[in-house]
C-alpha cells in the first residue's frame, strides 16, 4: 500500500482542493461547470466526489513512493513564522530552512510518520547535494 503525502485534486476551473487531516471535508462549486467537487480524508484515506464525467478533476495526490524530488515539492507544513506571530501559511518542504525542519523533527512528536520520513530524507538529500536553506 502506498503512503499518502498529499491528498488533493484540481477542479476544471483550476481550483486546488486539499484535505490536510482526517475528516477535513473540503468542497468547491466549479466556475466552469457549476458542479460541486469534494475531497476528504487527509492522509488517512482518500474520498472524493465529482459528478461531471466530461470534466473530471485532476488527481494531485502524491505518495512517499513517488520519489523524493516529487515529495519535497508536494509536502507542505503549516507555520506561523519563526516567532509564531504571523498568519498561518503553508510552506513547501523544499523551501523550509534546515533549522525549521530540524525543529519540527525535535518538537512535534505526533507528526504523521510519512512527514517525519520525508523531513529526515530532505535533510539527507540536502547533505548529499550540499544544499543549505536558511531562514
QUIKA-V834032 format. One line per field, one symbol per residue. ss: DSSP state (a for helix, b for strand, c for the rest). phi: phi as a letter, one per 20 degrees, with the letter a starting at -180 (. if undefined). psi: psi as a letter, one per 40 degrees, with the letter a starting at -180 (. if undefined). Layout:
ss: ???
phi: ???
psi: ???
//
This chain:
ss: cccbbbcbbbcccccbbbcccccccbbbbccccccbbbbbccccccbbbcccaaaccbbccbbaaacaaaaaaacbbbbcccccccccbbbbaaaccaaaaaaaaaacccccaaaaaaaaaaaaaaaaccccccc
phi: .fdfdbdbcdfgenfedcdebgmeedcbefffcmeedbcboleeadcbcbefffcffefdfcdgffofgfffeefccfcdngemddffbecfgfdffgffffffffddfdfggffggfffffffgfffdldcddf
psi: hihhdhgiihideehhhhheihfghhihhhddeeihiiiiebedihhihhdhdegiihheihideeidddddedhihhieideeeiihihhideeiidddddddddegdfihddddddddddddddddefhhhi.
//
